[in-house]
Amino acid sequence: MNRKEIKAKAKEFGFNNKWNFWKGTLLVAGITFAIGFVLGLFAGIFNISDESPLYYVISTLLDLFLLPLSVGLVQYYIKLVRGEEVDLKEALLSKYKKEYIWKIIGAIIVSNVIIALFSLLLVIPGIIYALKYAMLTYILAESTPEELDSESPLKKSNELMEGYKWDYFVFQLSFIGWMILSALTFGILYIWVLPYMITAEIMYYDELKKLKTKN
């Protein structure tokens, strides 16, 4: 995996298309904020404490409801990076179809539970399983319902990451400098860094698929 080449291409593409990335990011952030705001108003009107079981249940259900939206956003990113024609609203809503929604929610819940359980044992096993499922969102974003039925997306992510977990871990660490600089600029640098990082992730995923196909 040529991480240097991937990052060079991603930097150019991300910087040149930053507003297309932020358009989707801000829309999803706005929707998430609006839902959280409505939940807060609801809790205030009915005098429901944010520490109560009812509030926790409602909040959890809303978080689950937003999962297909986040996967739809990733689908938008993938098509954008690949130079494919994509409609933002259509991409965001695409995973709320009945043939997708429960498969997406189920796969993400299972992966999070597995990672959490192994993290309870020791930190290292938790990290290993997090790396195994690192490509899960991308797989969910671009898989057809038939593909999701025929092969577990968790298994597919595990197979893609086989032999590349350490490489991907190093790849992730290589962005720490940019993240520190972004923090020092009070987040202003994220205007350029976030599209760059998203593009690099998708290019890494695409390159990983090519390598696995050759093997």
Secondary structure as UniProt FT lines:
FT   HELIX           3..16
FT   HELIX           18..45
FT   TURN            46..47
FT   TURN            50..51
FT   HELIX           53..81
FT   TURN            82..83
FT   HELIX           88..93
FT   HELIX           94..96
FT   HELIX           98..121
FT   HELIX           123..132
FT   TURN            133..135
FT   HELIX           136..142
FT   HELIX           145..150
FT   HELIX           153..161
FT   TURN            162..164
FT   HELIX           165..173
FT   TURN            174..175
FT   HELIX           176..184
FT   TURN            185..189
FT   HELIX           190..214
//
